[in-house]
């Protein structure tokens, strides 16, 4: 079997098995739902990791594979390169871990949200896992658009899962805003086809400067909507109405990562890029970064705090991608690595918040003290996630932030405006560290507060997921740096 066939087979398994799992969940009795979802996620994880291993074993040379075409027009295809083979396994494996975590969480033992594990939760979740694999591997703008829209539908179903009026409004808000963003991909696909006769993202490099600018800015607009960047951020804080496993996957490895992946793939395929694209990306990134930081300062609800933190963290990725337009490959690599590193970090942090809801019945930070003494695994996870969000070495995000900042200063050596913007990013990073350090000092040490003392035991499944994610938060940085070269 050729390398192209082997890689394509792995990719099809990673995409199709979770989606077929969704069909089985619908057809079979409810008690089987969570097991089918976990099994499908496990198969997809093995396939995506196997794909990455096969890719590495064959010299890590990029491979393009046609999936569907009409005459000479490529409609859908796969691309296997360092970026897709790094990100897809993370998206899929984190999905599996969140499903395992959901076993105890989605139950009547949950002190904040007692609930039965309904089939529709696992139907949407399994589909989400397959769609994220498909998006990471897609080599055409049509392929990206298909999986972009699937993730939008899944997020709508999962955010509105509890079916309260607030949850239904939040789900609809996410669907509408991200669908408005999708218009950028629809129009961009039309312009790309009109200019080149194909939907292959690699064809962006064939466009003239003006048309290339238009297509890339349209893709950037779509990316802003999915990744909750200013001014299209509004859906993300509202999405906290979802069950915490959903929040973790949306913020860690799925919904919000769609935008940055789409934009990163477009830039990697575009050849020489007009500087206006870079300026728009980095200016909006700095605005979003500062806005996100200021908005999470007054938050007491841990999930809402983490929601605004996600907005700010993804701005770092857009900042790095924007810097790459000015010639910094280091900043581009750092941005892609930050997608990977942040996925494990933010998933851990959200699942910690969910464990507080489960064991204590609240995630309001002022009520929580002495966490380390009563729940040592949860306390260590909180500390690991908080220091990682702030980019403290040796946590994984230190490596990716360092590359983005280093690339920025390299570009800023000949561009005063960019130098100033990089300095702003550094200040925001230090301020983030100070703020999370403050909450660590309030939540972790001391005697347990009344709320913490009355908490129920942490389920073993949650503790297992925390340990795996903590390990990944430490090793992901060197792993992603070496993978991206």
C-alpha positions, 0 to 999 in steps of 0.5 A: 500500500502506498503512503498516500493510501495508508494516510488516507485510510487512517484519516477516513477512519478518524473521521468516519468512525465517530460519525458512524458511532453517532448513528449507532447511538441513535439506533441502540438503547440509551445505556449503550450511548456513552460506551459507543461514543468512547469506543468510537473516540478511541478508534479515532484516536488510534487512527490519528496517532497511527497516521502521525506515526506513519507520516513521521516514519516516511520523512515527514514530507507533506502529502496531498490526496484527492478525495472528491473532484469534478473534472479538473476541479478539486472539491475535497481532499486531504493534506498531511503535513506537520500541522495537520498531523500535530493537531488532529490527534490532539483534537480527537484524543482530547475528545476521548478524554472528555467523554471518559470524564463525562461518565461520572459528570453526566449523572444524578450524582452531580451536585450542581446539574444532576442529570441522566446521560441522554443519547443526544449528548453523545450523538453530538459529541461523537459527531464533533470528534469526527468533524474536528479530524476532518477539518484538520486534514482538509486541503480545500476550502469546501472541505473546511466549510463542510466540517466548519458547519458540522461543528456549528450544528454540534455546538448548537446542540451541546450548548443548548443541551439543558434546554433551559431558556437561557441555554437555548438562547446561548445555543442559538447565539453561537449558531447564528454568529458562527454561521455569519462567520461562515459567509466568509468561507462561502464567499471566499470559496466563490472567489477562489474558484472564479480566479483559479477553477479549483477549491484547493487552498494551495491555489490561493498562491495563484491569485493576484495580490488584490484577490488574494487579500480579499480571500484571506480577509474573508477567511480571517473573518470566518476565523474570528467568528469561530475563535470568538475574536473581537468583535465576534466574541459574544457567543463564547461567554454565553456558551457557559450554559453548556455542561462543563464537558462541552465547555471543555471541548469547545474551548480546548480542542474543538469549536474555538480551534476551528477558526485558527486552524482555518486561517493558519492553513490559508496562510500556509498555502498562500505563498507571498501574502500582502502585508495588509492581511498581517496588519489586520490580524495582529491589530485585532489580536491585540485589541482582543487580547486586552479586551479579554484580559479586562473582561475576565478581571471581574469574573467570579464564576470560574467558567466565565473567567476561563471563557474570557481567558480563552478569547485572550489566549486565541488572540496570541495565536492570531498574533503569531499568524499575523506576524508570519505575514511579515516573514517570521516562520518562528512566529507561525510555528509558535502559533500552531504549537500554541493551538496544540499546547493550549488545547490540553491546558484549557481542557484541563482547566475547564474540567477542573471547574467541572469537578468543582461543580460536581463535588462542591455544587458551585464553581464560584471562586470566592466560596472555594478555599483549601482545595489542595488539602481536601482535593489534592489531585484537583488542587494540583491540576488547578495549579498546573493549568493556571501556571500553564495559561500564564506561560510559566516554564516548564509548562507547554504554553511557555514554549509556544508563547516564547516563539511567538514573542521571539518572532515578534521581536525579530520582526519588530527590530525593523518595524517600530509599531510591531515592536510596540505591539509585541511589548503590549503582548508581553505586558498582558502575559505578565498581568495574566500570570499575576491574576491567576497567581492571585486566585491560586493563593485564594483557592488552593492553600489553607483550611477547607472552606465550608463549601469545600469541606462539605464536598463529595469525593472526586470520581476516579474517572475524573482523577484519571483524566486530570493526571493524563492532561497534566502530563500532556500540559508538561510534555506538549511544549517540547513535543510540538516544538520538535514536531514543527521543526 
